[in-house]
Amino acid sequence: MRSPSEWQATTVCVANSSAQAEERANIRHRIPAGKKNSETRGVTRIRQRLADVAGGTASRPLKTESERVSPVAVSERVRGLARWHEIESELSLQVPTRRTKEKRVTGFVYYYAMQTDPMEEGGRITSEEKATLSTYVGIIVLTVLVAVGIYVFILSRARHHEVTGFDPNRPVPSDGELQTRLKTEEYFVVREGGTQNPFENEFWNNDRAGLYVDVITGEPLFTSVDKYDSASGVLTFTKPISKDLLVEKLDTSHDMQRTEVVAKRSNAHLGHLFPDPNSPTGQRYSLNSAAFHFVPVERIAEDGYRTFLPLLEKK
């Protein structure tokens, strides 16, 4: 059995330990003075009770028939309460939320996060959120690619319609537009009056059936039916589809007198007209291949020249 003095010494030690534990808990949890929670008030009451017993001022001894608690057990409870506050502060630091609610079960504090925003509160993005974000980004990228593809398709169709087929209501492109659309040699011939070298042009020996159309407007001017082999190494015809489609001009360049042939609608320089006794018409149109696009018979309907198909059936 311990003597009363030993009990008092033990009680004082327990009270001091309890006070230090409470102080550490309060500092760790940052509880302002006068705003302690229920567990803190409980620690204070127990500490006061122990101090009263140690000083002999208590109205009754700590160890009663109803309590059945030793000073050691009381000390363990005080340390447990301090530990609960440490756990509470750790949970508060680990789970920062806008609102929290406490649920106390058998003396322990549980926290439930409400409306947590990990991006706003410094949390890490979970794998599910990364997957969702990747899905959204993929959908956006796919939508943009589809929109760009549709735009390019429509633009290419419009551009294809501009350079294929013949529309008499279509305006003649400006020289600036022709410089970007035509090849360098084509522009040199039709707008600068250039002449290609014999045997070094695209259609001089072309024997396929089809239409020869103006490189600027797409208007058909000659057919393969009237193509003539003059052995001169240039594109030669005996006659055009209609003379009304052409304009003949006097050309005195290079100290010669020649008849220049120009497309009436586009004013494109095509070549020259010469007399030729071997030609069925007594004339030959010596033209530059660069002034024409060739439309083969199998593509006439597809390229919008179906109405000109009977011209190729002439014998």
QUIDA-V389788 format. One record per residue. N is the residue number from 1. SS is DSSP state (a for helix, b for strand, c for the rest). Layout:
N:SS + N:SS
This chain:
1:c + 2:c + 3:c + 4:a + 5:a + 6:a + 7:a + 8:a + 9:a + 10:a + 11:a + 12:a + 13:a + 14:a + 15:a + 16:a + 17:a + 18:a + 19:a + 20:a + 21:a + 22:a + 23:a + 24:a + 25:a + 26:a + 27:a + 28:a + 29:a + 30:c + 31:c + 32:c + 33:c + 34:c + 35:c + 36:c + 37:c + 38:a + 39:a + 40:a + 41:a + 42:a + 43:a + 44:a + 45:a + 46:a + 47:a + 48:a + 49:a + 50:a + 51:a + 52:a + 53:a + 54:a + 55:a + 56:c + 57:c + 58:c + 59:c + 60:c + 61:c + 62:c + 63:c + 64:c + 65:c + 66:c + 67:c + 68:c + 69:c + 70:c + 71:a + 72:a + 73:a + 74:a + 75:a + 76:a + 77:a + 78:a + 79:a + 80:a + 81:a + 82:a + 83:a + 84:a + 85:a + 86:a + 87:a + 88:a + 89:a + 90:a + 91:a + 92:a + 93:a + 94:a + 95:c + 96:c + 97:c + 98:c + 99:b + 100:b + 101:b + 102:b + 103:b + 104:b + 105:b + 106:c + 107:c + 108:b + 109:b + 110:b + 111:b + 112:b + 113:b + 114:b + 115:c + 116:c + 117:c + 118:c + 119:c + 120:c + 121:c + 122:c + 123:c + 124:c + 125:c + 126:c + 127:a + 128:a + 129:a + 130:a + 131:a + 132:a + 133:a + 134:a + 135:a + 136:a + 137:a + 138:a + 139:a + 140:a + 141:a + 142:a + 143:a + 144:a + 145:a + 146:a + 147:a + 148:a + 149:a + 150:a + 151:a + 152:a + 153:a + 154:a + 155:a + 156:a + 157:a + 158:a + 159:a + 160:a + 161:a + 162:a + 163:a + 164:c + 165:c + 166:c + 167:c + 168:c + 169:c + 170:c + 171:c + 172:c + 173:c + 174:c + 175:a + 176:a + 177:a + 178:a + 179:a + 180:a + 181:a + 182:c + 183:c + 184:a + 185:a + 186:a + 187:a + 188:a + 189:a + 190:a + 191:a + 192:a + 193:c + 194:c + 195:c + 196:c + 197:c + 198:c + 199:c + 200:c + 201:c + 202:c + 203:c + 204:c + 205:c + 206:c + 207:c + 208:c + 209:c + 210:b + 211:b + 212:b + 213:b + 214:b + 215:c + 216:c + 217:c + 218:c + 219:c + 220:b + 221:b + 222:b + 223:b + 224:a + 225:a + 226:a + 227:b + 228:c + 229:c + 230:c + 231:c + 232:c + 233:c + 234:c + 235:b + 236:b + 237:b + 238:c + 239:c + 240:c + 241:c + 242:c + 243:a + 244:a + 245:a + 246:b + 247:b + 248:b + 249:b + 250:b + 251:b + 252:c + 253:a + 254:a + 255:a + 256:c + 257:c + 258:b + 259:b + 260:b + 261:b + 262:b + 263:b + 264:c + 265:c + 266:c + 267:c + 268:c + 269:b + 270:b + 271:b + 272:b + 273:b + 274:b + 275:b + 276:c + 277:c + 278:c + 279:c + 280:c + 281:c + 282:c + 283:b + 284:b + 285:b + 286:b + 287:b + 288:c + 289:a + 290:a + 291:a + 292:b + 293:b + 294:b + 295:b + 296:b + 297:a + 298:a + 299:a + 300:c + 301:c + 302:c + 303:c + 304:c + 305:c + 306:a + 307:a + 308:a + 309:a + 310:a + 311:a + 312:a + 313:a + 314:c + 315:c
